[in-house]
Amino acid sequence: MKKKLGLMLLVFLTFFLSSCGAKAIPAEEVAELFVNRLVYKKDNEKFVKSFRDGEKVASELDKIGEDFETNFVNSLSSTGVEISKKQANALTNELLKQVKEKAEYKVVTIDETKNGATITYYVTGLDLVNTMLDMTRQLIKDALDNPEIAQSEQKTLDATLSILEDKVKTIKISSDPVELKLKLEKEKGQWLIPADQKEAVSNLYMAFISGTKDMKEMNKELADGLNRVIEEVSGNLDDEPNTGKN
């Protein structure tokens, strides 16, 4: 009986001591792991083991991408015309493919403490704004050449998606990297994302997709760019000779 109790105590102590001695993976490693899971959907098993409530956190990271894709596609149709799932998937899949092939990043600094780390990234993401502006120019040109496009909301949407999908295939990366900071905490051998870092995580994802530091900056650049496109088109139309008959 004493022998049995002794063995049980030994097993318990071995488990207890090994748990107490568990170490979180190094900050340099977690900096890369985080991007791999958030953007490239890689290293899920390692991520789940390295982060507290890893399965839940991984699902939350996936939702960031899913929400962006949904909002991005739906924003192309302000009139409420339905976008087919096939069209939406074709566009977002191509966009993510380009991110994986062309976007770049590097870890600039890591300020590590006993309880966590602040990671500074430089991200050179896709130049989504200029791609959207090129799509707008092409759509206007096609609509002027073929007025039927503008006479139907569905035809306008179909043309928009078709042009944008082609433009995304040749999308370039942004000319300047975006600097972003992410704070992570560690406790009992695992990393965790503080509640106040949710926006920072979303912004990190946005930087890869759009080359901008956040949604607000992307929307501003897009609005300013659209105003320039409108001026360009107006100027070109004014320069065209009037062939109408009096």
C-alpha positions in Angstrom: 0.0 0.0 0.0 2.8 2.4 0.9 4.6 1.5 -2.3 1.4 2.3 -4.3 0.9 5.6 -2.6 4.6 6.5 -3.1 4.3 5.8 -6.8 1.1 7.9 -7.1 2.8 10.7 -5.2 5.8 10.5 -7.5 3.7 10.7 -10.6 1.8 13.7 -9.2 5.0 15.5 -8.3 6.5 14.8 -11.7 3.4 16.2 -13.4 3.2 19.2 -11.1 6.9 20.1 -11.4 6.9 19.8 -15.2 3.8 22.0 -15.4 5.4 24.6 -13.1 8.6 24.6 -15.2 6.8 25.0 -18.6 8.2 27.8 -20.6 6.5 29.9 -23.2 8.1 29.8 -26.6 10.6 32.7 -27.2 9.1 36.1 -28.3 11.1 36.0 -31.6 9.3 32.7 -32.4 5.9 33.9 -31.3 6.2 37.0 -33.5 6.6 34.9 -36.6 4.0 32.3 -35.4 1.4 34.9 -34.9 1.7 36.2 -38.5 1.8 32.7 -39.9 -1.5 31.8 -38.2 -3.3 35.2 -38.7 -2.4 35.8 -42.3 -1.0 32.7 -43.9 -3.2 30.1 -42.0 -0.2 28.0 -41.1 1.2 26.4 -38.0 -2.2 26.0 -36.4 -1.2 23.1 -34.1 1.8 24.9 -32.8 -0.3 28.1 -32.3 -3.0 26.3 -30.4 -0.4 24.8 -28.0 1.5 28.1 -27.6 -1.5 30.3 -26.8 -3.9 30.1 -23.9 -7.3 28.8 -25.1 -5.5 28.3 -28.4 -8.5 26.8 -30.3 -10.7 29.8 -29.4 -8.0 32.3 -30.2 -7.4 30.7 -33.6 -11.1 30.9 -34.4 -11.1 34.6 -33.5 -8.2 35.2 -35.9 -10.1 33.4 -38.6 -13.2 35.6 -38.0 -11.1 38.7 -38.6 -10.3 37.5 -42.1 -13.9 36.3 -42.7 -15.4 39.7 -41.6 -13.0 41.6 -43.8 -13.8 39.4 -46.8 -17.6 39.8 -46.3 -17.4 43.6 -45.8 -15.1 44.1 -48.7 -17.3 42.2 -51.2 -20.5 43.7 -49.9 -19.1 47.2 -50.2 -18.8 46.7 -53.9 -22.6 46.6 -54.1 -24.1 49.7 -52.4 -27.4 49.1 -54.2 -28.2 45.8 -52.5 -27.8 43.7 -55.6 -26.9 40.2 -54.4 -23.4 38.9 -54.9 -23.2 35.2 -55.6 -21.1 33.0 -53.3 -19.1 31.9 -56.3 -18.3 35.4 -57.3 -17.4 36.4 -53.8 -15.2 33.3 -53.2 -13.4 33.8 -56.5 -12.5 37.4 -55.6 -11.5 36.9 -52.0 -9.5 33.7 -52.8 -7.5 35.5 -55.4 -6.9 38.4 -53.0 -5.6 36.1 -50.3 -3.5 34.2 -52.9 -1.8 37.5 -53.8 -1.2 38.3 -50.1 0.6 35.0 -49.6 2.7 35.4 -52.8 3.6 39.1 -52.6 3.1 40.7 -49.2 6.2 41.0 -47.0 7.0 41.7 -43.4 9.8 41.8 -40.9 10.0 42.0 -37.2 11.8 45.2 -36.4 12.1 45.2 -32.6 10.9 43.0 -29.7 10.7 44.6 -26.3 10.4 41.5 -24.0 9.6 41.5 -20.3 9.0 38.8 -17.8 5.2 39.0 -18.5 5.1 39.6 -22.2 6.4 41.4 -25.2 5.8 44.3 -27.5 6.5 43.4 -31.1 7.0 46.0 -33.8 6.4 44.8 -37.4 7.1 46.5 -40.7 4.5 45.2 -43.2 4.6 45.8 -47.0 1.1 44.8 -48.0 -0.9 44.8 -51.2 -1.6 48.1 -52.8 -5.4 47.6 -52.6 -6.3 51.3 -52.9 -4.7 51.9 -56.2 -6.1 48.6 -57.5 -9.6 49.7 -56.6 -9.0 53.0 -58.3 -7.7 51.3 -61.5 -10.8 49.1 -61.4 -13.0 52.3 -61.2 -11.2 53.9 -64.2 -11.7 50.7 -66.2 -15.3 50.4 -65.2 -16.1 53.9 -66.3 -14.3 53.4 -69.6 -16.2 50.2 -70.2 -19.5 51.8 -69.3 -18.9 54.7 -71.7 -18.1 52.2 -74.5 -21.0 50.0 -73.6 -23.8 52.0 -72.0 -25.8 48.9 -71.2 -23.5 48.2 -68.3 -24.8 51.3 -66.5 -28.4 50.6 -67.2 -28.6 47.5 -64.9 -27.5 47.3 -61.3 -26.7 43.6 -61.8 -24.7 44.3 -65.0 -22.8 47.0 -63.2 -22.0 44.7 -60.3 -20.9 41.8 -62.6 -18.6 44.2 -64.5 -17.2 45.5 -61.3 -16.4 42.1 -59.9 -15.0 40.8 -63.2 -12.7 43.8 -63.7 -11.6 43.8 -60.0 -10.7 40.1 -60.1 -8.5 40.7 -63.2 -6.9 43.7 -61.5 -6.2 41.7 -58.3 -4.3 39.1 -60.3 -1.7 41.7 -61.2 -1.9 43.7 -58.0 1.4 45.3 -56.8 2.6 45.8 -53.3 2.5 49.1 -51.5 5.5 51.3 -52.0 6.0 52.0 -48.3 5.9 49.6 -45.3 3.5 50.2 -42.5 4.7 50.1 -38.9 2.5 48.3 -36.4 2.9 47.3 -32.8 1.4 44.3 -31.1 1.5 43.6 -27.4 1.3 40.0 -26.2 1.3 38.7 -22.6 2.6 35.4 -21.3 1.5 33.4 -18.2 2.2 29.9 -17.1 4.1 28.9 -20.2 1.6 30.2 -22.7 1.0 33.4 -24.6 -2.2 35.4 -24.7 -3.7 38.3 -26.5 -4.8 41.1 -24.1 -8.4 42.4 -24.6 -7.1 45.8 -25.6 -5.1 44.4 -28.5 -8.0 43.3 -30.6 -7.8 46.4 -32.8 -4.1 46.0 -33.2 -4.6 42.4 -34.4 -7.2 43.6 -37.0 -4.9 46.3 -38.1 -2.0 43.9 -38.6 -4.3 41.8 -40.9 -5.4 44.9 -42.7 -1.8 45.9 -43.4 -1.1 42.7 -45.3 -4.4 43.0 -47.3 -4.4 46.7 -48.0 -1.0 48.2 -47.3 -2.6 50.6 -44.9 -2.4 50.8 -41.1 -6.1 50.5 -40.5 -9.5 50.6 -42.1 -9.9 54.4 -41.5 -6.7 55.1 -43.4 -7.7 52.9 -46.3 -11.2 54.5 -46.6 -9.6 58.0 -46.5 -7.1 57.1 -49.2 -9.8 55.5 -51.3 -12.2 58.5 -50.9 -9.4 60.9 -51.9 -8.4 58.7 -54.8 -12.0 58.4 -56.1 -12.2 62.2 -56.1 -9.1 62.3 -58.3 -10.6 59.7 -60.6 -13.8 61.8 -61.0 -11.7 64.9 -61.8 -9.7 62.8 -64.4 -12.9 61.5 -66.1 -14.5 64.9 -66.1 -11.4 66.5 -67.6 -11.2 63.8 -70.3 -14.9 64.2 -71.2 -14.5 68.0 -71.5 -11.5 67.5 -73.8 -13.4 65.2 -76.2 -14.7 67.0 -79.4 -18.4 67.6 -79.5 -19.7 65.5 -82.5 -23.3 66.1 -81.8 -25.5 67.8 -84.3 -27.2 71.1 -83.6 
